[in-house]
Amino acid sequence: MAIGLGLIEYAQFLINHEIEMLAVATLEEGMLLREAGIKEDILMMSSTANSEEIAKLIKNEMILTLGSVESVRVAESLAKELGSNVRAHIKIDTGFGRYGFIYSDIKAIIDTIKSIEHIKIEGMYSHFSLAYYKNNKWTNTQFNRFIDLVETLKINDININMLHICNSPGFINYPNMHLNAARIGSAFLGRVDCENTIGLKKIGQIKTNITEIKTVPKGYMVGYLNSYKAKQETKIALVQFGYMERIQCGK
């Protein structure tokens, strides 16, 4: 519940500062925002072919991400059935290996987009995997793959208005790649995994509880993958944080 409340407060803060479109990673996050009364555009960034999930996204007026032939097939069928004003972005995998059409499957991308009749395609995007470092060849390769595909689509009479590829480090390190939209997430919190050249300051704090304290002998292994070995008799504390418990070690 605390996570949900934090998400809602964060979203409302962004809206109050003239952010017009939000993006979420999961259906659950999008539903939390809608149930809280947030009516701004919400892009669900995970492509899915699950009919129940797509139906919920459509009924709650969220923008779909379509990243596979199957996701398009299911979404197109539901859009026709529900008769809603369904909006979507196309996700292109330019080398990350997660969601999206493989950039080189040009015929499949073109044929799939042209098959869409009941969904309005408003945007297309990809995602950097190595934009934490300036002037690296891989980021340039990903960007060029994306732009080449955009130009190929134009030649085939497919013009998509909103184009975005930059995450937070991409936005900071590659200003020439901003296109006409960018997905700023961690930078809004002052946390970026690259050189902070624009004066970002970390905001907020996390509070949690210690659930157990114990003492382990010298040489004792702690955590998954035996990630810590006690160099001496050590007192450890278990705290609830993130995916599961974290362990803090001290003398």
C-alpha positions in Angstrom: 0.0 0.0 0.0 2.8 2.4 0.8 4.3 1.8 -2.6 0.9 2.6 -4.2 0.5 5.8 -2.2 4.0 6.9 -3.2 3.3 6.2 -6.8 0.1 8.3 -6.7 1.8 11.2 -4.9 4.7 11.1 -7.4 2.4 11.0 -10.4 0.4 13.9 -9.0 3.5 15.9 -8.4 4.6 15.5 -12.0 1.1 16.5 -13.3 1.2 19.6 -11.1 4.4 20.5 -12.9 2.9 20.2 -16.4 3.8 16.7 -17.3 1.1 15.6 -19.7 1.9 11.9 -20.2 2.8 9.3 -17.6 4.4 5.9 -18.3 4.1 2.7 -16.1 5.8 -0.6 -16.2 2.9 -2.8 -15.2 -0.9 -2.9 -15.5 -1.1 -2.8 -11.7 0.7 0.6 -11.6 -1.6 2.0 -14.2 -4.7 0.8 -12.4 -3.5 2.4 -9.1 -3.3 5.7 -10.9 -6.7 5.4 -12.6 -8.3 4.3 -9.3 -6.8 7.4 -7.7 -8.6 9.6 -10.2 -5.7 10.4 -12.4 -7.0 11.1 -15.9 -3.9 12.1 -17.8 -2.5 9.9 -20.6 -0.8 6.7 -19.3 1.5 4.6 -21.5 1.8 1.0 -20.4 5.4 0.2 -21.5 5.2 -3.6 -21.3 3.9 -5.3 -24.4 1.4 -8.0 -23.6 -0.7 -10.5 -25.6 -2.8 -11.4 -22.6 -6.4 -10.6 -23.5 -7.6 -9.9 -20.0 -4.7 -7.4 -19.4 -5.3 -5.7 -22.8 -9.1 -5.5 -22.1 -8.4 -3.8 -18.8 -5.9 -1.4 -20.4 -8.5 -0.5 -23.1 -11.4 -0.1 -20.6 -9.2 2.2 -18.4 -8.1 4.3 -21.4 -4.4 3.5 -21.2 -2.1 3.6 -24.2 -1.0 0.2 -25.2 2.5 -0.9 -26.2 2.4 -3.3 -29.1 5.7 -5.2 -29.5 4.7 -8.4 -31.3 2.5 -9.8 -34.0 0.5 -11.6 -31.3 0.0 -8.5 -29.1 -1.3 -6.7 -32.2 -3.7 -9.5 -33.1 -5.2 -9.7 -29.6 -5.4 -5.9 -29.2 -7.0 -5.4 -32.7 -9.6 -8.0 -31.9 -10.5 -6.5 -28.6 -10.5 -2.9 -30.0 -13.0 -4.0 -32.6 -15.1 -5.8 -30.0 -15.1 -3.1 -27.4 -15.5 -0.3 -29.9 -13.3 2.0 -27.9 -10.9 4.7 -28.9 -7.8 2.5 -28.5 -4.4 4.2 -28.7 -1.0 2.5 -28.9 2.8 2.9 -29.4 4.9 0.4 -31.3 7.9 -1.0 -29.5 11.0 -1.7 -31.5 13.9 -3.8 -30.1 17.1 -2.3 -31.4 19.4 -4.4 -29.4 18.2 -4.5 -25.8 16.6 -8.0 -26.1 13.4 -7.2 -24.2 10.0 -6.3 -25.5 9.5 -5.2 -29.1 9.7 -6.2 -32.8 13.2 -7.0 -33.8 14.4 -3.9 -35.8 15.5 -6.0 -38.7 12.1 -7.8 -39.2 11.1 -4.9 -41.5 8.5 -6.8 -43.5 6.8 -8.1 -40.4 6.7 -4.6 -38.9 5.3 -3.0 -42.0 2.7 -5.7 -42.6 1.6 -5.7 -39.0 1.2 -2.0 -38.8 -0.7 -1.9 -42.0 -3.0 -4.6 -40.8 -4.2 -2.4 -37.9 -7.6 -0.9 -38.4 -9.2 -0.3 -35.0 -6.2 1.1 -33.1 -4.6 4.5 -33.5 -0.9 4.3 -33.6 0.4 7.5 -32.0 4.0 6.7 -31.3 7.0 4.4 -31.7 9.9 3.8 -29.4 12.9 1.8 -28.5 15.1 1.6 -25.4 18.8 2.1 -24.8 20.8 -0.6 -23.0 24.2 1.3 -22.6 23.4 5.0 -22.6 25.1 5.3 -19.2 28.3 6.0 -21.0 28.9 8.9 -23.4 30.0 8.4 -27.0 29.7 4.6 -27.0 29.3 2.9 -30.3 26.4 0.6 -29.1 24.1 3.5 -28.2 24.8 5.1 -31.6 24.1 1.8 -33.3 20.8 1.4 -31.5 19.8 5.0 -32.4 20.7 4.6 -36.1 18.8 1.3 -36.3 15.7 3.1 -35.0 16.0 6.1 -37.3 16.7 3.9 -40.3 13.5 2.0 -39.5 11.5 5.3 -39.2 12.7 6.3 -42.6 11.9 2.9 -44.1 8.3 3.2 -42.7 7.9 6.6 -44.2 8.9 5.2 -47.6 6.1 2.7 -47.1 3.6 5.5 -46.3 3.7 4.9 -42.5 4.2 8.1 -40.6 4.2 8.0 -36.8 4.2 11.2 -35.0 5.7 10.6 -31.5 9.2 9.0 -31.5 11.2 8.4 -28.3 14.2 6.3 -27.4 15.9 8.2 -24.5 15.7 7.0 -20.9 17.2 9.3 -18.2 20.9 8.6 -18.9 20.2 8.8 -22.7 18.5 12.1 -22.2 21.5 13.5 -20.3 24.3 12.0 -22.4 22.8 12.2 -25.9 21.0 15.5 -26.4 21.1 14.9 -30.2 18.9 11.8 -29.7 15.9 13.4 -27.8 13.6 13.2 -30.9 10.2 14.6 -29.9 9.7 12.8 -26.6 11.8 11.3 -23.9 11.1 9.0 -20.9 12.5 10.6 -17.8 12.2 8.4 -14.7 15.0 8.1 -12.3 16.3 11.6 -13.2 13.2 13.1 -11.7 14.3 11.6 -8.4 17.8 12.9 -8.8 19.2 9.4 -9.3 21.0 8.6 -12.6 23.6 6.0 -13.4 25.8 8.4 -15.3 27.7 11.6 -14.7 25.3 14.2 -13.2 26.0 17.2 -15.4 22.7 19.1 -14.9 22.7 19.7 -11.2 20.2 17.0 -10.2 19.7 16.5 -6.4 18.4 13.3 -4.8 14.9 13.7 -3.2 12.9 11.6 -0.8 13.8 9.0 1.7 13.0 5.3 2.3 12.0 4.0 5.8 11.7 0.4 6.7 11.8 -1.8 9.8 14.4 -4.2 11.1 12.7 -7.6 11.3 15.4 -9.6 13.0 18.9 -9.2 14.5 21.3 -12.1 14.9 25.0 -12.8 15.4 26.8 -15.2 13.1 30.2 -16.8 13.6 33.4 -16.0 11.7 33.4 -17.6 8.3 29.6 -17.8 8.1 28.0 -17.3 4.7 25.1 -14.8 4.3 22.6 -14.2 1.5 21.8 -15.7 -1.9 24.9 -16.8 -3.8 26.8 -16.7 -0.5 27.3 -13.1 -1.3 28.9 -12.2 2.1 31.3 -14.1 4.2 31.7 -12.9 7.8 35.4 -12.0 8.4 34.8 -12.2 12.2 31.9 -12.8 14.5 29.3 -10.4 13.0 26.0 -9.0 14.0 23.5 -8.9 11.1 20.1 -7.2 10.8 17.4 -8.1 8.3 15.4 -5.3 6.9 12.4 -5.3 4.5 13.4 -3.5 1.4 12.9 -4.1 -2.3 12.1 -7.5 -3.7 12.8 -9.3 -0.4 14.9 -8.8 2.7 18.2 -7.0 2.6 20.9 -7.7 5.2 23.0 -5.0 6.9 26.2 -6.3 8.5 28.3 -4.8 11.3 30.6 -5.7 14.1 
